[in-house]
Each structure stands twice: as C-alpha cells, then as structure tokens.
C-alpha cells in the first residue's frame, strides 16, 4: 500500500530556549493506539507517530501530548499501568521513544506525555505483592485496603461508587489470617488506587518523572489530577453517583475527589519539574468551583489546568460566552493562563456533539475558530482537524470498561477513538498495512482522509492549517484580555485587547450583520456582499 508522504518545510524549526513556551502553545493530543500503525498489527505505535511528524509540522502545532504507551494489560487502554518507566511492546520500545523525541525536537515539536499517579494496574508488581501479603503489611499499605464494614467483613468499607459504574470496592478472597479485605478503585477493579499517605508512592512518582525528563520529554499531563489524595476516614458519599458525572456542581460534595492533600502532591511534582529547564505540567481537573480550580494552578503547583467548560458548552452563544468568561475568571490572580479545549479521548467528538452531519461539521469548525482565537494554550484532539464524527460501533466491538461496568447501558468512549484515516478510499485508509484494526473504521471515510483534504482549500484540515498559521504568526493574536461587543441574540463577538483580533460567532438560525473589520478567516463560506455572517459560522477580523 502506498504511503502518503509529506515534504518537510525548508526552514529548521529547532526548539527555542523559551521557558514559557507553553503559555500560548497549540498542543495536539495523539491517542497512540489510533494515530498511525508502523508494524502492521492494527494498533498505533511510536514509530507510526514518528513517521507522521511531517504532517504535524505541516499542520502547525507546537507540541504533542501522547496518551499512555507504558506496559499495561490494556483494560483501560493504557491508563492501567503495570510499569510506568518502560514502553509496552505493543507500541515499541525505549529506543523507539528516544528516536521519536529526537526527531520531534529537530522539527520544533515538543513532546509531553501522560502520567497516571492515582492508581496502577492490578498487574503492577506492587499490587501483586500486596495481594500475596497479609493485612497490615507494608505491601498492602501502598494501596487502600480496608476491612469490611460489618462483623463478617462482607460489606464494603463505605458506599463509594466507581466512575465507571458499580461499587468502588472489590473484595479479595478470604485466606488464612485474612477474612478477605477490600481494596479501593475509583475506576475499574483492575485499577487499584494508590495510598498517597505512603512515602513509597511519592518516591516512585518522583522516580518516574525524572526517568522521562532525563529522556527529554517537555512536560506531563497529570491524569485525574483532582484525585490521588483521599480524606481521612474515607467518609460515605451523601448521594452516591452511579456513573462518571464529569463536572460536579459546586454544591455537590464528593469525598472521592479534590481532597486538600492533593495539593501537596502537586507541589512535589512542581519541585521535580522546576529542576529541568523549559518543562511543564498540566492537570486533568474535574472541579467546577472556580476557587477550587484556582488552587491547582498556584505558583508552586501546576503550570496549567484543564478547564472543561468550553468542551461542555452547548452550541449556543450564551453557553459559549459563559464558558469563556468562567474559564478566564478561574485563572484571575494566578500565574497560569486559561487552557482551551473542545475535544479529547473521553468526550464525544464535536461534529457529533453539535448535531452531526453537515450541521455538526459547520458548528465544529466554528467552535474551533472560537477556541483558537482565545488567549492561552489550546489543546486539539487527533482527528478533529479532519472533521471526524463519532463512530457508531457495534456492540461486539466495544472495549471501554464503562460499557461492561455500567451493565451495558453506557456505550463508553470508543466512538471517539477510531483509527485516523490517512489516504485511499477503503479502510483502514493508510492507518495500517493490516486490514484489521483494533477498532473498526467506517467504510465511508474516504472523504475524511488527510490525502483527500490536504489540497482542498475548503476542507476542515485546510481551515485548521490556516487558523494555526495565523494564530502563530499574525500580530493580532496578542493580549491576554478580552473585550466583549454587543451582539444580536444567538451571537457573540469579542476582541483581543492588545493585538485587536475580533472573533464573531453566529449560533442563531438566521444571518446577522458582520462585525466591522477585514476578514482574516471564516469557518464557512460568506456571502459575496461580505456584510453578513451566516448561521453556524465563526469569523476572524482585524
């Protein structure tokens, strides 16, 4: 099968020494399993990513975020880590990782990776030792083992639920001198939570951070950054939640997350990272209270925090404006800028989320321009630049643990994780030399491929390329503050104070008057008159 080849730019984009490179960078999330497969097994790998660095350079992003590629039984597709300081053979080896880092840096692309400090795999040597050891042993003290809450030990220690559905406790089989203790897992049973009151746990994470920093990584995304620490006594939940809730309202007290002790963990992480120049960390922070969010991005904690308000906003001008204003308010007084994303590996893709079909695609393109117009770093999810929708997978193909844990009532996140289409007209569209891929690829994605969109000036890929080039090089994209303009119902318009970029969005069902200015870029076609903004469209002006 022929391979799509992208020629490297003539200019050398070697990395600069800018300590604050991340403050306005565009990050591109690579879901490693689904990006590119170099060895033909139907699963993406590190060499596949390396082979497509030319595409990422051409797209115009500044940095990559790689999802976990560590040894894992893959119950949760790599977020159940059995060895945090190695590469799973499924994805390559450490030499392949080193080659990827070197080549990315030569192209001016920084590389950040996931770390998973809340839990391990149940196949991790620590947990295997804990299961074999007795209650009260040092081995069990690395995790959260507890006796049952009744005389016989048959009831869980508390009423906590797993975010994947079902109880958050699993009981070990009884054996000599052990009635069968329970262990905590806020996710799948195969992902036991670590006990962060144990000094071994902090020492091991520090070792992991240094291991990857010494290999040249430019930063980390901290998985479940609002987790890790647990409140003393593990009190019951007032209202047990059956399914992962996303952002909880400020009035909901959830003892599973956002315990005060988590901030000591982030201070430790920051102390390690600060010993390496030009490195950073961003946390996955699912809290809705602005004051609680701000604590994670204090000067001695995380550099950045994922605020998911824009991702969770409806395609509605009022909802989008509120998400932007609340996100900016959450970082006021902190050294961190707001971070913007409308998509990731845990969410329904924007095209589908905003209505599906041509309407959903138009709206996803419009929100992409809104996101990229905002001050601060932006995170893109692989495939969104191609306008990919969620995939409707058959039941037999679903692998997300949410599907099983919810009693097959929640279909989980696999629909946004299908392999990327690169070229050709039939599956797997150049993703792999193997016709069988780890998740099925739709048969109607020929028009979504990189090859089909690359030279089409009206394609979603071309829109992203133009937007990223302007975002990086045009002097209108300066200034950290926004000025809001009056706008018709169903619309919004803001201006970047400093550079002067104006962004307008029309979520109404009718054409509206265009804001004044020269058009830099629009998410969809504008009428010849140039004085109106069509529905489901965003525009940049100066």
TORBA-399313 format. One line per field, with one value per residue (C-alpha): residue number from 1; x, y, z. Coordinates in steps of 0.05 Angstrom, whole numbers, plus 32768, in hexadecimal, padded with zeros to 4 digits. Layout:
i: NUM; ... .
xx: X; ... .
yy: Y; ... .
zz: Z; ... .
This chain:
i: 1; 2; 3; 4; 5; 6; 7; 8; 9; 10; 11; 12; 13; 14; 15; 16; 17; 18; 19; 20; 21; 22; 23; 24; 25; 26; 27; 28; 29; 30; 31; 32; 33; 34; 35; 36; 37; 38; 39; 40; 41; 42; 43; 44; 45; 46; 47; 48; 49; 50; 51; 52; 53; 54; 55; 56; 57; 58; 59; 60; 61; 62; 63; 64; 65; 66; 67; 68; 69; 70; 71; 72; 73; 74; 75; 76; 77; 78; 79; 80; 81; 82; 83; 84; 85; 86; 87; 88; 89; 90; 91; 92; 93; 94; 95; 96; 97; 98; 99; 100; 101; 102; 103; 104; 105; 106; 107; 108; 109; 110; 111; 112; 113; 114; 115; 116; 117; 118; 119; 120; 121; 122; 123; 124; 125; 126; 127; 128; 129; 130; 131; 132; 133; 134; 135; 136; 137; 138; 139; 140; 141; 142; 143; 144; 145; 146; 147; 148; 149; 150; 151; 152; 153; 154; 155; 156; 157; 158; 159; 160; 161; 162; 163; 164; 165; 166; 167; 168; 169; 170; 171; 172; 173; 174; 175; 176; 177; 178; 179; 180; 181; 182; 183; 184; 185; 186; 187; 188; 189; 190; 191; 192; 193; 194; 195; 196; 197; 198; 199; 200; 201; 202; 203; 204; 205; 206; 207; 208; 209; 210; 211; 212; 213; 214; 215; 216; 217; 218; 219; 220; 221; 222; 223; 224; 225; 226; 227; 228; 229; 230; 231; 232; 233; 234; 235; 236; 237; 238; 239; 240; 241; 242; 243; 244; 245; 246; 247; 248; 249; 250; 251; 252; 253; 254; 255; 256; 257; 258; 259; 260; 261; 262; 263; 264; 265; 266; 267; 268; 269; 270; 271; 272; 273; 274; 275; 276; 277; 278; 279; 280; 281; 282; 283; 284; 285; 286; 287; 288; 289; 290; 291; 292; 293; 294; 295; 296; 297; 298; 299; 300; 301; 302; 303; 304; 305; 306; 307; 308; 309; 310; 311; 312; 313; 314; 315; 316; 317; 318; 319; 320; 321; 322; 323; 324; 325; 326; 327; 328; 329; 330; 331; 332; 333; 334; 335; 336; 337; 338; 339; 340; 341; 342; 343; 344; 345; 346; 347; 348; 349; 350; 351; 352; 353; 354; 355; 356; 357; 358; 359; 360; 361; 362; 363; 364; 365; 366; 367; 368; 369; 370; 371; 372; 373; 374; 375; 376; 377; 378; 379; 380; 381; 382; 383; 384; 385; 386; 387; 388; 389; 390; 391; 392; 393; 394; 395; 396; 397; 398; 399; 400; 401; 402; 403; 404; 405; 406; 407; 408; 409; 410; 411; 412; 413; 414; 415; 416; 417; 418; 419; 420; 421; 422; 423; 424; 425; 426; 427; 428; 429; 430; 431; 432; 433; 434; 435; 436; 437; 438; 439; 440; 441; 442; 443; 444; 445; 446; 447; 448; 449; 450; 451; 452; 453; 454; 455; 456; 457; 458; 459; 460; 461; 462; 463; 464; 465; 466; 467; 468; 469; 470; 471; 472; 473; 474; 475; 476; 477; 478; 479; 480; 481; 482; 483; 484; 485; 486; 487; 488; 489; 490; 491; 492; 493; 494; 495; 496; 497; 498; 499; 500; 501; 502; 503; 504; 505; 506; 507; 508; 509; 510; 511; 512; 513; 514; 515; 516; 517; 518; 519; 520; 521; 522; 523; 524; 525; 526; 527; 528; 529; 530; 531; 532; 533; 534; 535; 536; 537; 538; 539; 540; 541; 542 .
xx: 8000; 801B; 802C; 8018; 8058; 805B; 8099; 80BA; 80BC; 80FD; 8105; 8122; 80F2; 8122; 810B; 8118; 812C; 80EB; 80DA; 8091; 8086; 8047; 8022; 8005; 8018; 7FEA; 7FED; 7FD7; 7FBE; 7FD6; 7FAB; 7FE5; 7FBB; 7F97; 7FC8; 7FF4; 800A; 8050; 8057; 8016; 7FF3; 7FB7; 7FCA; 7FED; 8034; 806F; 8090; 804D; 804C; 8094; 8082; 804C; 8073; 8076; 802B; 8029; 805E; 8036; 7FF7; 801B; 8015; 804A; 8049; 802D; 800A; 8012; 7FE0; 7FFF; 802D; 8048; 8043; 7FFA; 7FC6; 7F9D; 7F5E; 7F56; 7F81; 7FC1; 7FA6; 7FB1; 7FFD; 8026; 806A; 806D; 80B6; 80B5; 8092; 805F; 8077; 8034; 804E; 8099; 80D2; 80FC; 8128; 80EA; 80D5; 811A; 8118; 80D3; 80EB; 8129; 8104; 80CC; 80FD; 8122; 80E0; 80D2; 809C; 809C; 8083; 805A; 8041; 800D; 801D; 7FE9; 7FF7; 7FB2; 7FB5; 7FDC; 7FC8; 7FB7; 7FF1; 8023; 8057; 8042; 7FFA; 800E; 803A; 8000; 7FD0; 8002; 8012; 7FEA; 7FBC; 7FE3; 8023; 804F; 803B; 7FF1; 8000; 8011; 7FC8; 7F86; 7F73; 7F3D; 7F15; 7ECB; 7E9B; 7E73; 7E87; 7E8F; 7EB6; 7E85; 7E70; 7E9D; 7EC2; 7E97; 7E64; 7E92; 7E84; 7EB3; 7EB2; 7EAC; 7E6D; 7E61; 7E83; 7EC8; 7EDE; 7EF1; 7EFC; 7F36; 7F26; 7F2C; 7F6A; 7F90; 7F92; 7F6D; 7F21; 7F25; 7F37; 7F1B; 7F44; 7F2F; 7F2B; 7F0A; 7F0D; 7F0E; 7F1E; 7F5D; 7F73; 7F7F; 7F88; 7FCB; 7FD1; 7FF1; 7FFD; 8033; 8078; 8089; 8053; 806F; 80B6; 80A1; 807E; 80BB; 80E6; 80B5; 80B6; 8101; 8106; 80DF; 80FB; 8140; 812A; 8116; 80CB; 80B3; 807A; 8043; 7FF8; 7FE4; 7FAB; 7F74; 7F9A; 7F60; 7F64; 7F9E; 7F95; 7F5B; 7F38; 7F47; 7F18; 7EFD; 7EB8; 7E79; 7E5E; 7E1F; 7E02; 7E25; 7E2F; 7E25; 7E49; 7E84; 7E64; 7E98; 7E97; 7E71; 7E4D; 7E6D; 7E35; 7E45; 7E77; 7E9B; 7ECD; 7EEE; 7F0F; 7F30; 7F49; 7F78; 7FB3; 7FB5; 7FD7; 8014; 801B; 801A; 804E; 807B; 8070; 8080; 80C0; 80D9; 80C6; 80E5; 8129; 8124; 8122; 80E6; 80BB; 8072; 8037; 7FED; 7FB8; 7F77; 7F4C; 7F02; 7EEA; 7EB7; 7EC3; 7EF0; 7F13; 7F21; 7F3C; 7F6A; 7F8D; 7FAA; 7FCD; 7FEE; 8036; 8053; 8022; 800E; 8021; 7FDE; 7F9B; 7F68; 7F28; 7EF1; 7EBC; 7EC4; 7EC3; 7E82; 7E61; 7E26; 7E29; 7E07; 7E25; 7E0E; 7E2C; 7E6D; 7E76; 7E68; 7E9B; 7ED0; 7EC2; 7EC2; 7F02; 7F25; 7F09; 7F24; 7F6D; 7F68; 7F9F; 7FC5; 8004; 7FE2; 7FBB; 7F79; 7F7F; 7F4E; 7F34; 7EF5; 7F07; 7F30; 7F31; 7EFB; 7EC7; 7E98; 7EB8; 7EA0; 7E82; 7E53; 7E4A; 7E32; 7DFE; 7E21; 7E24; 7E31; 7E12; 7E3E; 7E7C; 7E6D; 7E63; 7EA3; 7ECA; 7EAC; 7EBE; 7F04; 7F0E; 7EF1; 7F21; 7F5E; 7F4D; 7F51; 7F90; 7FB7; 7FC8; 7F99; 7F93; 7F7C; 7F68; 7F82; 7F4F; 7F28; 7F51; 7F33; 7EEC; 7EE3; 7EA1; 7E98; 7E94; 7E55; 7E76; 7E52; 7E4C; 7E7F; 7EB5; 7EAE; 7EEA; 7EE3; 7EDB; 7EA1; 7E77; 7E7F; 7E7F; 7E3E; 7E1A; 7E1D; 7DF4; 7E2C; 7E50; 7E90; 7EC5; 7EDA; 7EB2; 7EE4; 7F21; 7F1E; 7F5F; 7F6E; 7F64; 7FA2; 7F97; 7F72; 7F29; 7F20; 7F2E; 7F5E; 7F71; 7FBC; 7FB9; 7FD6; 7FEE; 7FBF; 7F75; 7F61; 7F67; 7F5C; 7F1B; 7EF4; 7EFB; 7EBD; 7EB8; 7EA3; 7EDF; 7F02; 7EF1; 7F0C; 7F54; 7F90; 7F9E; 7F58; 7F5A; 7FA2; 7F9B; 7F51; 7F4F; 7F09; 7F19; 7F19; 7F63; 7F72; 7F49; 7F72; 7FB4; 7FA1; 7F88; 7FC7; 7FF4; 7FCF; 7FCD; 8018; 802E; 7FFB; 8005; 7FBA; 7FC1; 7FE0; 7FC3; 7FA9; 7F67; 7F26; 7EF6; 7EAE; 7E84; 7E39; 7E1C; 7DD8; 7DB4; 7DD5; 7E18; 7E57; 7E93; 7ED3; 7F13; 7F59; 7F73; 7FB9; 7FBB; 7F74; 7F5B; 7F0E; 7EEA; 7EA0; 7E73; 7E2C; 7E06; 7DC2; 7D99; 7D9D; 7DD1; 7DE9; 7E11; 7E5C; 7E89; 7EB2; 7EF8; 7F1F; 7F12; 7F4F; 7F2C; 7EE6; 7ECF; 7EA0; 7E90; 7E7A; 7E49; 7E67; 7E4E; 7E7C; 7E50; 7E2A; 7E3F; 7E18; 7DFD; 7E2D; 7E69; 7EA3; 7ED0; 7F12; 7F1B; 7F4E .
yy: 8000; 8044; 8073; 80BC; 80E5; 812B; 8155; 8178; 81C4; 81E3; 820B; 81E9; 81ED; 81D8; 81E6; 8228; 8232; 8255; 8241; 8255; 8235; 8213; 8253; 825B; 8219; 81EE; 81A6; 816B; 812E; 80ED; 80B2; 8082; 8044; 8069; 8098; 806F; 8026; 8018; 7FCE; 7FB5; 7F99; 7FC7; 7FF0; 8033; 8038; 8066; 805A; 806A; 80AD; 80BB; 80AB; 80E1; 8119; 813C; 8140; 815E; 8191; 81A3; 81A9; 81DE; 81C4; 81D3; 8196; 814F; 812E; 80E2; 80B6; 807D; 804E; 802A; 7FDF; 7FD0; 7F98; 7FCD; 7FC5; 8010; 8017; 802A; 8050; 8011; 8014; 7FD8; 7FF9; 8046; 8047; 801C; 8015; 7FDF; 7FB2; 7FC1; 8007; 7FFC; 8003; 8039; 8040; 8050; 8083; 80A3; 80A7; 80C8; 80FC; 810C; 8112; 813B; 816C; 8174; 8189; 81BA; 818F; 8185; 8144; 813C; 80FA; 80E0; 80CA; 80A4; 80B0; 809F; 8054; 801B; 7FDC; 7FA0; 7F7F; 7FB1; 7F8C; 7FB6; 7F9E; 7F56; 7F5A; 7F7B; 7F43; 7F0F; 7F33; 7F35; 7F6D; 7FA5; 7F94; 7FC9; 7FAD; 7FBA; 7FFE; 8018; 8010; 801D; 7FDA; 7FD9; 7FA6; 7FA0; 7FCE; 7F96; 7F5E; 7F2A; 7F59; 7F4E; 7F97; 7FCB; 7FFC; 8036; 8046; 8064; 8055; 804C; 8081; 8047; 802E; 7FFF; 7FFE; 801C; 7FE0; 7F99; 7F62; 7F32; 7EE9; 7ED4; 7EAD; 7E9C; 7ED7; 7F02; 7F05; 7F24; 7F6D; 7F9F; 7FCD; 8010; 801F; 805F; 8043; 7FFA; 7FC2; 7FB7; 7FFE; 7FFD; 8042; 8052; 806A; 80AE; 80AF; 807C; 809B; 8062; 807C; 80C3; 80AA; 807D; 80B5; 80E1; 80AA; 80A4; 80EE; 80F1; 80B4; 80D5; 811B; 80FE; 80E0; 8124; 812A; 8172; 8169; 813E; 8139; 8123; 80F1; 80FA; 8135; 8143; 80FC; 80D9; 80F4; 80D7; 80F6; 80DA; 80A2; 809A; 80B6; 809F; 80C5; 80EB; 80DA; 80A0; 80AE; 8073; 808B; 80BA; 80FF; 812C; 8170; 816F; 81AC; 81D5; 81C1; 8176; 815C; 811F; 8103; 80D9; 8116; 815A; 8149; 817D; 814E; 814C; 8190; 8175; 8142; 8178; 81A0; 8163; 815B; 81A4; 81A0; 8168; 818A; 81CC; 81AC; 81A2; 81E0; 81EF; 81B5; 81B8; 8191; 8196; 8175; 8153; 8178; 8167; 819B; 81D1; 8200; 8238; 8241; 81F6; 81F6; 8232; 820C; 81DB; 8211; 8238; 824D; 820F; 81DC; 81CC; 81F9; 81EE; 81CE; 81B1; 81D8; 81B2; 81E8; 81F7; 81AD; 81A5; 81E3; 81DC; 81F9; 8238; 827D; 8287; 8244; 8250; 8296; 827E; 8246; 8278; 82AA; 8276; 8257; 829B; 82AB; 826A; 827D; 82C6; 82D5; 8295; 8291; 8260; 8273; 8252; 8212; 8203; 81C2; 81AA; 8161; 8127; 80DB; 80DA; 8104; 80FF; 8120; 8167; 8157; 8124; 814C; 8189; 8165; 8137; 8139; 817A; 81A4; 8183; 818C; 81D6; 81E2; 81BB; 81E6; 8225; 8211; 81FF; 8248; 8261; 8234; 8248; 8292; 8291; 82A5; 826B; 8224; 81FB; 81AF; 818B; 8142; 8118; 8113; 8151; 8176; 8145; 8151; 810A; 80F8; 80C4; 807D; 8054; 8012; 7FCF; 7FB2; 7F7C; 7FB0; 7FD8; 7FD3; 800D; 7FF2; 8023; 7FF6; 7FB9; 7FDD; 8002; 7FC1; 7FD3; 8011; 8043; 8038; 8058; 807F; 8052; 807A; 80B3; 8085; 8065; 8064; 80A1; 809F; 80B3; 80A2; 8077; 8065; 8026; 8015; 801A; 8056; 8050; 804C; 8006; 7FD2; 7FA2; 7FA4; 7F93; 7FCD; 7FCD; 7FF3; 7FEF; 802A; 8042; 8031; 8077; 809F; 80A6; 80F0; 80FA; 80E3; 8111; 8102; 8118; 8158; 816F; 8197; 81A9; 81F2; 81E8; 81AA; 81A8; 8197; 81D5; 81FF; 81E6; 81F1; 8239; 8246; 822C; 8253; 8293; 8284; 827A; 82B2; 82EA; 8324; 8328; 82EB; 830F; 8326; 82FC; 8321; 8321; 835A; 8344; 8367; 836C; 8337; 8322; 82E9; 82A7; 82C8; 82DE; 8309; 8317; 833C; 832A; 8367; 8374; 8356; 8368; 8326; 8324; 82E2; 82DD; 82A0; 8296; 825D; 8278; 825E; 829E; 82C9; 8304; 8342; 8337; 835A; 8391; 837F; 835B; 8310; 82E6; 82A2; 8285; 8240; 823C; 8261; 82AA; 82CA; 82F6; 8334; 8326; 834C; 8312; 82D5; 8295; 8266; 8233; 825D; 8280; 82B6; 82D7; 8320; 8358 .
zz: 8000; 7FED; 8025; 8027; 8029; 8043; 8032; 806B; 806B; 8055; 8095; 80D3; 810D; 8144; 818B; 81AC; 81F4; 8206; 824D; 8243; 81FF; 8219; 8229; 81E3; 81C2; 8199; 81B3; 818A; 81AF; 8190; 81A4; 8199; 8189; 8151; 8131; 8102; 8101; 80E8; 80F7; 80D7; 8114; 810E; 814C; 814A; 8165; 8171; 812E; 810E; 8130; 811B; 80D3; 80D5; 80F6; 80B2; 80B3; 80F9; 80E5; 80A7; 80D1; 80FB; 8142; 8176; 81A4; 81A9; 81E3; 81DF; 8204; 822D; 8208; 8246; 8254; 8264; 8260; 8239; 8262; 825D; 821E; 8242; 827E; 82A6; 82AA; 82C0; 82B6; 82B0; 829A; 825C; 8218; 820B; 81D2; 81B0; 81A3; 819B; 81CC; 81EE; 81B0; 8187; 81BB; 81B9; 816D; 8170; 81A2; 8179; 8137; 8155; 8175; 8134; 8114; 814B; 816B; 81B6; 81D4; 8213; 8230; 825F; 82A6; 82CF; 831A; 8336; 832A; 830C; 82E7; 8312; 82EC; 8308; 8333; 836F; 836C; 8360; 839E; 83C5; 83B3; 83C9; 840A; 844B; 8463; 8484; 845D; 843C; 83F8; 8404; 8421; 83DB; 83C8; 83EB; 840A; 843F; 8466; 8457; 847D; 849E; 84CE; 8497; 846B; 8432; 8429; 8407; 8434; 841B; 83E5; 83B1; 8368; 832E; 82F8; 82C6; 82E9; 8323; 8367; 8372; 839D; 838B; 83BF; 83BE; 83CA; 8414; 8428; 8467; 8497; 8464; 8463; 841E; 841F; 83ED; 83C1; 83A4; 835A; 8343; 82FC; 82E6; 8318; 82F0; 8303; 834F; 836E; 838D; 83D6; 83D1; 841C; 8410; 8401; 83D1; 83A1; 839D; 8395; 835C; 8336; 833F; 8322; 82E7; 82D8; 82D9; 82AD; 8275; 827F; 8278; 8235; 821C; 8226; 8229; 825A; 8278; 8278; 82BE; 82B9; 82EE; 830C; 833B; 8357; 8379; 83C0; 83E8; 8425; 8469; 847C; 8435; 8447; 8422; 83E6; 83F8; 83B4; 8391; 8347; 8319; 82DA; 82CF; 82D7; 82B5; 82D6; 8317; 832D; 8364; 8393; 838C; 83C0; 83A4; 83D6; 83A0; 8380; 838E; 83D3; 83F0; 83F1; 83A5; 83A4; 83C9; 8391; 835C; 8382; 8381; 8337; 832B; 8354; 8328; 82E7; 82FB; 82FC; 82B1; 8284; 8257; 8270; 8286; 82A3; 8297; 82C2; 82AF; 82E2; 82E5; 8317; 8307; 8341; 8328; 836B; 8370; 8328; 8337; 836F; 833D; 8315; 834E; 8341; 8362; 8344; 82FC; 82C2; 82A1; 82B0; 8281; 8289; 8264; 8261; 8217; 8207; 822E; 8212; 81E3; 819D; 81B6; 81BB; 8203; 8218; 81F3; 820F; 8256; 824D; 8235; 826C; 82A3; 8289; 8288; 82CD; 82E9; 82D9; 82F0; 8321; 8310; 82E5; 82B6; 8277; 8267; 823F; 8207; 81EA; 81C9; 81C2; 81DE; 81E2; 8218; 81F4; 81B9; 817D; 816F; 812B; 814C; 818C; 8166; 813C; 810C; 80C0; 809B; 80D3; 8107; 80DC; 80D0; 811A; 812C; 80FA; 8119; 8160; 814A; 8134; 8176; 819D; 8174; 817B; 81C6; 81EE; 820C; 81F7; 81CC; 81CC; 818D; 818A; 8150; 8118; 8129; 80F5; 80C3; 80D9; 80F1; 8112; 8149; 812E; 813B; 814F; 8154; 819A; 818B; 817D; 81BE; 81EC; 821D; 8264; 826C; 823E; 826B; 82AE; 829E; 828E; 8244; 824D; 8240; 81FE; 8216; 81F1; 81B8; 8185; 8186; 8184; 813F; 8117; 80EC; 80A1; 807A; 8031; 7FFF; 7FF8; 8022; 806B; 808D; 8062; 806A; 80B6; 80B3; 8081; 80A4; 808F; 80D6; 8108; 8153; 8149; 8107; 80D8; 80B2; 8068; 8055; 806D; 802A; 8028; 806E; 8060; 8065; 801C; 8006; 802F; 8029; 7FE8; 7FF0; 8006; 8023; 804C; 8098; 8096; 806D; 809D; 80D8; 80B2; 80A2; 80E8; 8109; 80D9; 80E9; 8134; 8135; 8106; 8104; 8134; 8141; 816E; 81A9; 81EB; 8224; 822F; 8209; 81FB; 81EC; 81B7; 81B4; 8186; 816D; 8191; 8184; 8174; 8197; 8186; 81AC; 819F; 81B7; 81DC; 81C3; 817D; 816C; 814E; 814C; 814E; 813E; 8145; 812C; 814E; 813A; 8100; 80D6; 80B5; 80DF; 80D1; 80CF; 8101; 80E2; 80C9; 8094; 8091; 80A2; 80A3; 80A8; 80BB; 8080; 8040; 8045; 8015; 7FDD; 7FFF; 803A; 806B; 808B; 80B4; 80A3; 80D9; 80F8; 80E3; 8105; 80E8; 80F9; 80E8; 80F2 .
